[in-house]
């Protein structure tokens, strides 16, 4: 890897660290920090490091996406960093998707009054398409689009690498 590419990577990581420090502060980078989400009577507790990693991977992906598109996929090292950040972003979105799925399961399993054990006839409830279902679908299709972009990046990188050898 050339010196210029190493400086780009280190500069990007420094910018990401500064943004994370501005948003989450020093406490956000500790393992013991956490985020609490209250949904009705249920508390969901997440380690803050997951949000830091998601923001970091997203920023790394966006910076290298713009850089790679501006150079028309000619820089092989930048293409490889973009491909790695794409895989990391897919993995991070998979984690977010699993959190959304658990929230969907939690919110659809509540008992409606009167409970069924009382013997009172209850009208049939219809399936309601909530925002969580929409978010789950959006995350799924985003992961598919990112995977297709990863394949496209691999194709363009391979083609440019073969051209540089000739």
FIVEXVEX-214458 format. One line per field, with one value per atom (N, C-alpha, C): residue number from 1; x, y, z. Coordinates in steps of 0.02 Angstrom, whole numbers. Example, Ala and Ser with C-alpha at 12.3 -4.5 7.8 and 13.67 -1.06 7.14 Angstrom:
2
num	[1,1,1,2,2,2]
x	[660,615,660,642,684,645]
y	[-284,-225,-165,-112,-53,2]
z	[390,390,390,354,357,394]
// end
This chain:
166
num	[1,1,1,2,2,2,3,3,3,4,4,4,5,5,5,6,6,6,7,7,7,8,8,8,9,9,9,10,10,10,11,11,11,12,12,12,13,13,13,14,14,14,15,15,15,16,16,16,17,17,17,18,18,18,19,19,19,20,20,20,21,21,21,22,22,22,23,23,23,24,24,24,25,25,25,26,26,26,27,27,27,28,28,28,29,29,29,30,30,30,31,31,31,32,32,32,33,33,33,34,34,34,35,35,35,36,36,36,37,37,37,38,38,38,39,39,39,40,40,40,41,41,41,42,42,42,43,43,43,44,44,44,45,45,45,46,46,46,47,47,47,48,48,48,49,49,49,50,50,50,51,51,51,52,52,52,53,53,53,54,54,54,55,55,55,56,56,56,57,57,57,58,58,58,59,59,59,60,60,60,61,61,61,62,62,62,63,63,63,64,64,64,65,65,65,66,66,66,67,67,67,68,68,68,69,69,69,70,70,70,71,71,71,72,72,72,73,73,73,74,74,74,75,75,75,76,76,76,77,77,77,78,78,78,79,79,79,80,80,80,81,81,81,82,82,82,83,83,83,84,84,84,85,85,85,86,86,86,87,87,87,88,88,88,89,89,89,90,90,90,91,91,91,92,92,92,93,93,93,94,94,94,95,95,95,96,96,96,97,97,97,98,98,98,99,99,99,100,100,100,101,101,101,102,102,102,103,103,103,104,104,104,105,105,105,106,106,106,107,107,107,108,108,108,109,109,109,110,110,110,111,111,111,112,112,112,113,113,113,114,114,114,115,115,115,116,116,116,117,117,117,118,118,118,119,119,119,120,120,120,121,121,121,122,122,122,123,123,123,124,124,124,125,125,125,126,126,126,127,127,127,128,128,128,129,129,129,130,130,130,131,131,131,132,132,132,133,133,133,134,134,134,135,135,135,136,136,136,137,137,137,138,138,138,139,139,139,140,140,140,141,141,141,142,142,142,143,143,143,144,144,144,145,145,145,146,146,146,147,147,147,148,148,148,149,149,149,150,150,150,151,151,151,152,152,152,153,153,153,154,154,154,155,155,155,156,156,156,157,157,157,158,158,158,159,159,159,160,160,160,161,161,161,162,162,162,163,163,163,164,164,164,165,165,165,166,166,166]
x	[42,0,45,28,68,58,106,104,42,22,-37,-100,-106,-164,-167,-108,-106,-127,-106,-127,-202,-231,-303,-340,-317,-350,-344,-284,-275,-315,-316,-356,-430,-454,-524,-540,-496,-508,-505,-462,-459,-523,-548,-610,-668,-670,-723,-718,-658,-649,-672,-655,-676,-752,-783,-857,-888,-861,-888,-879,-822,-811,-858,-873,-920,-991,-1011,-1079,-1087,-1042,-1050,-1006,-955,-910,-863,-821,-773,-810,-866,-904,-931,-944,-973,-925,-861,-812,-795,-821,-808,-855,-831,-872,-933,-928,-983,-1040,-1030,-1084,-1139,-1200,-1257,-1311,-1356,-1413,-1476,-1523,-1586,-1642,-1681,-1740,-1801,-1850,-1910,-1967,-1991,-2049,-2104,-2154,-2210,-2182,-2190,-2166,-2100,-2068,-2008,-1949,-1894,-1832,-1784,-1757,-1705,-1641,-1590,-1526,-1474,-1440,-1388,-1322,-1269,-1203,-1192,-1165,-1154,-1103,-1060,-1007,-1037,-1096,-1129,-1147,-1171,-1188,-1125,-1072,-1008,-982,-985,-960,-1003,-1069,-1113,-1098,-1090,-1073,-1005,-957,-889,-888,-921,-922,-960,-1014,-1052,-1011,-975,-934,-876,-845,-791,-816,-875,-905,-920,-951,-969,-908,-857,-797,-763,-756,-722,-767,-832,-878,-869,-870,-861,-792,-742,-674,-667,-696,-690,-729,-789,-829,-795,-765,-731,-671,-638,-581,-601,-666,-692,-662,-655,-632,-561,-520,-452,-402,-415,-369,-386,-343,-357,-359,-313,-313,-377,-399,-461,-521,-519,-572,-575,-517,-516,-542,-523,-549,-625,-649,-721,-756,-727,-757,-760,-706,-705,-756,-760,-809,-881,-891,-957,-977,-931,-945,-958,-920,-931,-999,-1019,-1084,-1141,-1133,-1184,-1190,-1134,-1135,-1167,-1152,-1182,-1257,-1279,-1350,-1386,-1350,-1379,-1393,-1348,-1360,-1419,-1424,-1481,-1545,-1543,-1602,-1624,-1577,-1597,-1628,-1605,-1636,-1707,-1717,-1784,-1830,-1804,-1844,-1864,-1819,-1837,-1889,-1884,-1935,-2003,-2002,-2065,-2096,-2055,-2082,-2109,-2075,-2097,-2163,-2171,-2232,-2291,-2281,-2338,-2362,-2328,-2348,-2386,-2409,-2446,-2518,-2546,-2614,-2662,-2715,-2765,-2821,-2846,-2900,-2966,-3011,-3006,-2966,-2931,-2892,-2937,-2909,-2948,-2975,-2943,-2965,-3032,-3058,-3120,-3182,-3174,-3230,-3273,-3256,-3294,-3274,-3325,-3310,-3273,-3221,-3181,-3178,-3186,-3182,-3111,-3107,-3042,-3001,-2940,-2897,-2860,-2852,-2817,-2744,-2704,-2632,-2621,-2583,-2568,-2494,-2483,-2415,-2386,-2342,-2315,-2252,-2228,-2167,-2107,-2109,-2054,-2049,-2106,-2105,-2076,-2094,-2067,-1991,-1970,-1898,-1860,-1890,-1859,-1849,-1900,-1895,-1843,-1842,-1793,-1722,-1711,-1645,-1626,-1673,-1659,-1640,-1678,-1663,-1599,-1584,-1521,-1462,-1469,-1415,-1406,-1460,-1455,-1421,-1441,-1411,-1336,-1318,-1247,-1208,-1238,-1203,-1193,-1244,-1237,-1184,-1181,-1129,-1060,-1056,-993,-970,-1016,-998,-976,-1011,-992,-922,-908,-842,-788,-802,-754,-741,-793,-786,-744,-760,-723,-650,-638,-569,-529,-559,-525,-509,-556,-545,-490,-490,-438,-370,-369,-306,-276,-318,-293,-267,-301,-277,-210,-201,-137,-79,-93,-40,-17,-62,-45,-7]
y	[-59,0,62,109,170,214,260,306,350,371,414,377,314,274,264,254,246,310,367,432,443,423,429,386,325,280,306,328,355,419,462,524,509,460,441,415,373,345,399,449,505,546,560,597,559,493,452,453,450,452,519,574,640,647,623,626,585,526,485,519,551,587,646,680,736,713,656,632,597,551,508,530,569,589,533,546,495,435,447,393,344,368,325,272,282,234,180,187,137,77,19,-42,-40,-4,-4,44,87,134,98,121,87,137,113,153,115,149,118,144,97,114,86,128,106,101,40,28,1,42,26,4,-58,-82,-119,-118,-157,-111,-125,-88,-130,-100,-131,-94,-131,-102,-125,-78,-93,-63,-98,-69,-12,42,102,89,40,26,3,-27,-49,11,64,124,159,157,187,149,83,43,54,59,70,138,189,255,255,221,219,184,127,89,128,161,200,259,293,349,325,270,242,222,192,172,233,285,344,381,388,424,386,321,283,273,274,270,333,391,453,455,434,435,386,328,278,298,326,348,407,452,509,487,433,408,355,341,293,223,202,135,121,172,163,146,166,155,88,39,-29,-32,3,2,33,88,120,74,38,-10,-65,-90,-144,-119,-58,-30,-21,1,8,-59,-111,-177,-204,-193,-215,-176,-110,-70,-89,-110,-133,-196,-243,-304,-289,-243,-224,-190,-149,-116,-166,-216,-268,-305,-320,-354,-310,-245,-200,-194,-190,-186,-251,-307,-370,-369,-339,-331,-285,-230,-184,-219,-259,-296,-346,-378,-426,-389,-329,-289,-270,-250,-232,-293,-350,-412,-429,-420,-435,-385,-321,-272,-291,-316,-336,-395,-443,-500,-478,-431,-407,-370,-329,-288,-327,-382,-419,-474,-485,-540,-518,-457,-432,-457,-468,-491,-432,-441,-389,-403,-351,-361,-367,-410,-461,-521,-554,-613,-668,-712,-765,-815,-820,-869,-852,-792,-772,-802,-827,-857,-808,-745,-694,-697,-696,-697,-632,-642,-585,-582,-522,-515,-530,-553,-572,-509,-508,-451,-459,-404,-405,-388,-414,-400,-326,-294,-223,-217,-185,-175,-114,-126,-71,-42,11,42,-3,-47,-93,-143,-165,-210,-175,-113,-75,-65,-49,-41,-106,-161,-226,-240,-225,-236,-190,-127,-79,-102,-126,-151,-212,-256,-316,-297,-253,-234,-191,-154,-117,-164,-218,-268,-302,-316,-346,-298,-234,-184,-176,-177,-172,-232,-291,-351,-348,-325,-318,-265,-212,-162,-191,-234,-268,-310,-346,-386,-341,-285,-238,-210,-193,-166,-218,-280,-333,-341,-336,-342,-284,-222,-164,-166,-188,-192,-243,-301,-353,-330,-297,-272,-220,-174,-122,-152,-203,-236,-271,-305,-339,-288,-230,-178,-150,-143,-115,-163,-228,-277,-276,-259,-259,-199]
z	[0,0,0,-41,-47,14,21,78,77,18,12,33,15,35,111,141,213,248,220,249,242,185,176,227,237,284,355,375,442,452,401,406,413,376,381,451,477,544,598,589,637,634,574,566,598,588,617,693,720,793,821,787,810,809,756,752,808,821,875,943,953,1016,1023,968,971,986,959,969,1036,1051,1111,1170,1158,1212,1230,1280,1302,1332,1365,1397,1345,1285,1233,1208,1218,1194,1245,1306,1358,1349,1371,1365,1411,1466,1515,1497,1448,1430,1392,1401,1371,1352,1309,1287,1306,1338,1359,1314,1288,1248,1284,1297,1331,1280,1269,1226,1270,1283,1328,1395,1415,1480,1476,1420,1409,1398,1432,1421,1380,1328,1288,1303,1322,1340,1290,1258,1209,1232,1218,1231,1182,1206,1164,1109,1119,1070,1004,1005,943,900,931,893,867,907,886,825,827,771,709,717,660,628,668,641,608,638,610,542,538,475,422,441,392,365,409,387,343,361,321,252,250,186,143,172,132,106,147,125,68,75,22,-38,-29,-86,-130,-99,-137,-169,-133,-160,-219,-214,-267,-328,-318,-376,-410,-371,-401,-444,-423,-461,-512,-519,-567,-558,-495,-477,-503,-512,-538,-483,-421,-366,-333,-341,-318,-241,-208,-134,-106,-135,-111,-125,-181,-197,-145,-124,-74,-7,13,75,70,12,2,6,-22,-20,52,90,160,200,189,226,206,144,122,160,165,203,277,305,375,384,335,339,333,290,285,351,383,447,501,501,550,539,477,462,480,476,498,573,611,683,698,661,670,650,598,575,628,662,714,774,788,842,823,760,737,738,719,721,792,840,909,935,914,933,902,841,809,846,865,903,970,1001,1067,1063,1011,1008,980,945,918,965,1021,1065,1126,1128,1186,1185,1244,1250,1245,1206,1198,1247,1281,1329,1292,1309,1360,1335,1381,1361,1333,1294,1263,1314,1372,1422,1454,1445,1477,1443,1383,1348,1310,1312,1276,1202,1159,1087,1069,1033,1013,937,911,839,816,755,729,715,740,728,662,628,564,575,530,531,514,556,546,526,470,446,481,529,569,536,566,541,551,601,612,555,528,471,410,401,345,353,414,427,416,435,425,351,311,239,207,229,203,219,280,298,256,244,203,132,101,32,28,80,82,84,123,125,57,23,-43,-92,-90,-134,-119,-55,-38,-61,-57,-81,-156,-193,-265,-282,-243,-252,-238,-187,-172,-231,-262,-320,-378,-388,-441,-428,-365,-347,-361,-344,-358,-432,-472,-545,-572,-551,-576,-553,-491,-466,-504,-517,-555,-626,-657,-725,-728,-680,-679,-661,-618,-600,-661,-700,-760,-811,-816,-862,-840,-775,-750,-761,-764,-776,-848,-894,-966,-987]
// end
